[in-house]
Amino acid sequence: MTDREMTDEEEKKGCPPLAANLEFMSTVNRSVLHRWALAEVFLTDARQVSEDEYVAAAQLPPSHAYYTEHTSRLGAPDPMLLLECCRQAETYGGHEFAGVSNSSKFLLRSWSMALPGLLTIPVEETPGEMRITVRTSNRRGAPGDVRGLTFGVDMKLAKRCLGFVSMDVGYIPAEVYETVRLQGRSKPLIPFRDIPRETAYVPPHLVGRNSPSNVVLSTAAMGTDSGYATVRIPLDNRSMFDHGQDHVPGMVLMEAARQISLLGLSDLWGASVNRSTVAGFEFSFMRYAELDLPTTVHIRKTEPYAHDDNLSLMLPDLRTFWIDFEQQGDVIASGRMHTTTSASVNPLPEGEECA
């Protein structure tokens, strides 16, 4: 089969050309992903299909100090690892295929994720090989000066549908980035090395963790239908902060949202933290999360998930939480996180798809 040919089975499933030939032998150039450590690079290949579509491959590490360090007994892939693989595919494709300058700064405006196939993926002996299809749209900016793109991502793992991610990303030229940041802060940026390190943390098992180094909540309080926590910025965690930053990355905020959702599942719903996981989310980002300001995350529970969609068809015991992140009384990010609680993973037969 040539690069531009597909089998009848692949065509029936809607697989794009080249998807079957993706390589998993080595990682892509880490500099394109703005990474220092090779251990934090999961993308192994990417190939352009058309002007607005490309495919990518990622290998899921069987053991990782952050992504696989948890108390879950479900045996399902870690949703934040899946999100990071999609984020790396977005970053790589933005630079290599969509014309985003290598020096541009990324600005995450909003993203969403739905993982209807999360509990249908069988446990395999070999590291998971994820195939990712990315479609770009809503291009902003003049040719050669891309200022924004929307990415639609489909994920497959073990030949099964896993889920979907959407990201709306803006790009800021490096030469104006510092001006933009200073205008938003009204005071100079503090060097990353000078940001005070937070040592307090909630008990790790309450948020699905074993190691305190992966806990991102320092204090927490729950009422009857809502709660809040102070976000612990893990500046010395080399997975969440592979290198110095001038703000709190969106991935760290999502980890905080996950942890307060797990705490909420236990305290507000009485569900098992070890049998629960994130099933999806929708979040928007209004402002940069500053490293030198206290960040509070607020959570409110809703009624059990009642939408007639992919998640409700494939996953049991769904619950939704409304989540806001605040700094100095202003909401800087807001959204919903959906969770599922199950006794076990229930693999679909090979070749079957999630709805």
ZILINMO-V371290 format. One record per residue. N is the residue number from 1. RES is the residue in three letters. D_LAST is the distance of its C-alpha to the last C-alpha in whole Angstrom. Layout:
n: <N & N>
res: <RES & RES>
d_last: <D_LAST & D_LAST>
This chain:
n: <1 & 2 & 3 & 4 & 5 & 6 & 7 & 8 & 9 & 10 & 11 & 12 & 13 & 14 & 15 & 16 & 17 & 18 & 19 & 20 & 21 & 22 & 23 & 24 & 25 & 26 & 27 & 28 & 29 & 30 & 31 & 32 & 33 & 34 & 35 & 36 & 37 & 38 & 39 & 40 & 41 & 42 & 43 & 44 & 45 & 46 & 47 & 48 & 49 & 50 & 51 & 52 & 53 & 54 & 55 & 56 & 57 & 58 & 59 & 60 & 61 & 62 & 63 & 64 & 65 & 66 & 67 & 68 & 69 & 70 & 71 & 72 & 73 & 74 & 75 & 76 & 77 & 78 & 79 & 80 & 81 & 82 & 83 & 84 & 85 & 86 & 87 & 88 & 89 & 90 & 91 & 92 & 93 & 94 & 95 & 96 & 97 & 98 & 99 & 100 & 101 & 102 & 103 & 104 & 105 & 106 & 107 & 108 & 109 & 110 & 111 & 112 & 113 & 114 & 115 & 116 & 117 & 118 & 119 & 120 & 121 & 122 & 123 & 124 & 125 & 126 & 127 & 128 & 129 & 130 & 131 & 132 & 133 & 134 & 135 & 136 & 137 & 138 & 139 & 140 & 141 & 142 & 143 & 144 & 145 & 146 & 147 & 148 & 149 & 150 & 151 & 152 & 153 & 154 & 155 & 156 & 157 & 158 & 159 & 160 & 161 & 162 & 163 & 164 & 165 & 166 & 167 & 168 & 169 & 170 & 171 & 172 & 173 & 174 & 175 & 176 & 177 & 178 & 179 & 180 & 181 & 182 & 183 & 184 & 185 & 186 & 187 & 188 & 189 & 190 & 191 & 192 & 193 & 194 & 195 & 196 & 197 & 198 & 199 & 200 & 201 & 202 & 203 & 204 & 205 & 206 & 207 & 208 & 209 & 210 & 211 & 212 & 213 & 214 & 215 & 216 & 217 & 218 & 219 & 220 & 221 & 222 & 223 & 224 & 225 & 226 & 227 & 228 & 229 & 230 & 231 & 232 & 233 & 234 & 235 & 236 & 237 & 238 & 239 & 240 & 241 & 242 & 243 & 244 & 245 & 246 & 247 & 248 & 249 & 250 & 251 & 252 & 253 & 254 & 255 & 256 & 257 & 258 & 259 & 260 & 261 & 262 & 263 & 264 & 265 & 266 & 267 & 268 & 269 & 270 & 271 & 272 & 273 & 274 & 275 & 276 & 277 & 278 & 279 & 280 & 281 & 282 & 283 & 284 & 285 & 286 & 287 & 288 & 289 & 290 & 291 & 292 & 293 & 294 & 295 & 296 & 297 & 298 & 299 & 300 & 301 & 302 & 303 & 304 & 305 & 306 & 307 & 308 & 309 & 310 & 311 & 312 & 313 & 314 & 315 & 316 & 317 & 318 & 319 & 320 & 321 & 322 & 323 & 324 & 325 & 326 & 327 & 328 & 329 & 330 & 331 & 332 & 333 & 334 & 335 & 336 & 337 & 338 & 339 & 340 & 341 & 342 & 343 & 344 & 345 & 346 & 347 & 348 & 349 & 350 & 351 & 352 & 353 & 354 & 355>
res: <MET & THR & ASP & ARG & GLU & MET & THR & ASP & GLU & GLU & GLU & LYS & LYS & GLY & CYS & PRO & PRO & LEU & ALA & ALA & ASN & LEU & GLU & PHE & MET & SER & THR & VAL & ASN & ARG & SER & VAL & LEU & HIS & ARG & TRP & ALA & LEU & ALA & GLU & VAL & PHE & LEU & THR & ASP & ALA & ARG & GLN & VAL & SER & GLU & ASP & GLU & TYR & VAL & ALA & ALA & ALA & GLN & LEU & PRO & PRO & SER & HIS & ALA & TYR & TYR & THR & GLU & HIS & THR & SER & ARG & LEU & GLY & ALA & PRO & ASP & PRO & MET & LEU & LEU & LEU & GLU & CYS & CYS & ARG & GLN & ALA & GLU & THR & TYR & GLY & GLY & HIS & GLU & PHE & ALA & GLY & VAL & SER & ASN & SER & SER & LYS & PHE & LEU & LEU & ARG & SER & TRP & SER & MET & ALA & LEU & PRO & GLY & LEU & LEU & THR & ILE & PRO & VAL & GLU & GLU & THR & PRO & GLY & GLU & MET & ARG & ILE & THR & VAL & ARG & THR & SER & ASN & ARG & ARG & GLY & ALA & PRO & GLY & ASP & VAL & ARG & GLY & LEU & THR & PHE & GLY & VAL & ASP & MET & LYS & LEU & ALA & LYS & ARG & CYS & LEU & GLY & PHE & VAL & SER & MET & ASP & VAL & GLY & TYR & ILE & PRO & ALA & GLU & VAL & TYR & GLU & THR & VAL & ARG & LEU & GLN & GLY & ARG & SER & LYS & PRO & LEU & ILE & PRO & PHE & ARG & ASP & ILE & PRO & ARG & GLU & THR & ALA & TYR & VAL & PRO & PRO & HIS & LEU & VAL & GLY & ARG & ASN & SER & PRO & SER & ASN & VAL & VAL & LEU & SER & THR & ALA & ALA & MET & GLY & THR & ASP & SER & GLY & TYR & ALA & THR & VAL & ARG & ILE & PRO & LEU & ASP & ASN & ARG & SER & MET & PHE & ASP & HIS & GLY & GLN & ASP & HIS & VAL & PRO & GLY & MET & VAL & LEU & MET & GLU & ALA & ALA & ARG & GLN & ILE & SER & LEU & LEU & GLY & LEU & SER & ASP & LEU & TRP & GLY & ALA & SER & VAL & ASN & ARG & SER & THR & VAL & ALA & GLY & PHE & GLU & PHE & SER & PHE & MET & ARG & TYR & ALA & GLU & LEU & ASP & LEU & PRO & THR & THR & VAL & HIS & ILE & ARG & LYS & THR & GLU & PRO & TYR & ALA & HIS & ASP & ASP & ASN & LEU & SER & LEU & MET & LEU & PRO & ASP & LEU & ARG & THR & PHE & TRP & ILE & ASP & PHE & GLU & GLN & GLN & GLY & ASP & VAL & ILE & ALA & SER & GLY & ARG & MET & HIS & THR & THR & THR & SER & ALA & SER & VAL & ASN & PRO & LEU & PRO & GLU & GLY & GLU & GLU & CYS & ALA>
d_last: <29 & 30 & 28 & 27 & 26 & 23 & 22 & 21 & 18 & 17 & 18 & 15 & 13 & 14 & 16 & 19 & 22 & 24 & 21 & 22 & 25 & 25 & 27 & 27 & 31 & 32 & 31 & 32 & 35 & 35 & 37 & 34 & 32 & 35 & 35 & 38 & 37 & 35 & 34 & 32 & 30 & 27 & 26 & 28 & 27 & 26 & 27 & 27 & 25 & 26 & 28 & 25 & 22 & 23 & 21 & 22 & 23 & 23 & 24 & 24 & 27 & 27 & 30 & 31 & 33 & 31 & 27 & 27 & 30 & 29 & 29 & 25 & 25 & 21 & 21 & 18 & 19 & 21 & 19 & 22 & 22 & 19 & 20 & 23 & 22 & 20 & 24 & 26 & 24 & 24 & 28 & 29 & 27 & 29 & 32 & 32 & 30 & 30 & 34 & 34 & 37 & 37 & 40 & 37 & 36 & 33 & 32 & 28 & 28 & 24 & 21 & 18 & 15 & 12 & 11 & 8 & 9 & 12 & 13 & 12 & 14 & 17 & 21 & 23 & 26 & 26 & 25 & 22 & 21 & 19 & 18 & 17 & 17 & 19 & 20 & 23 & 24 & 26 & 29 & 32 & 36 & 38 & 37 & 38 & 38 & 34 & 34 & 30 & 27 & 23 & 21 & 17 & 16 & 13 & 13 & 13 & 15 & 16 & 15 & 11 & 9 & 10 & 10 & 12 & 15 & 18 & 21 & 24 & 27 & 31 & 34 & 37 & 40 & 42 & 45 & 44 & 42 & 45 & 46 & 43 & 42 & 46 & 46 & 43 & 45 & 48 & 50 & 50 & 47 & 48 & 47 & 45 & 47 & 49 & 46 & 47 & 45 & 43 & 44 & 43 & 40 & 38 & 38 & 35 & 33 & 33 & 30 & 29 & 31 & 34 & 36 & 38 & 37 & 34 & 34 & 34 & 35 & 39 & 39 & 37 & 38 & 35 & 36 & 35 & 32 & 32 & 34 & 35 & 36 & 38 & 36 & 38 & 37 & 37 & 40 & 41 & 37 & 37 & 33 & 33 & 36 & 36 & 39 & 41 & 39 & 41 & 38 & 35 & 32 & 29 & 27 & 30 & 29 & 26 & 27 & 29 & 26 & 25 & 28 & 29 & 25 & 26 & 30 & 28 & 26 & 29 & 32 & 30 & 28 & 29 & 26 & 27 & 26 & 26 & 23 & 21 & 20 & 18 & 15 & 15 & 18 & 19 & 23 & 26 & 29 & 32 & 35 & 36 & 36 & 40 & 41 & 44 & 43 & 41 & 38 & 36 & 33 & 32 & 30 & 29 & 26 & 25 & 23 & 20 & 17 & 16 & 14 & 11 & 8 & 6 & 9 & 10 & 7 & 7 & 11 & 14 & 17 & 16 & 19 & 20 & 24 & 25 & 27 & 30 & 32 & 36 & 39 & 42 & 41 & 39 & 35 & 34 & 30 & 28 & 24 & 22 & 20 & 18 & 18 & 17 & 19 & 19 & 21 & 20 & 17 & 15 & 14 & 12 & 14 & 15 & 13 & 9 & 6 & 4 & 0>
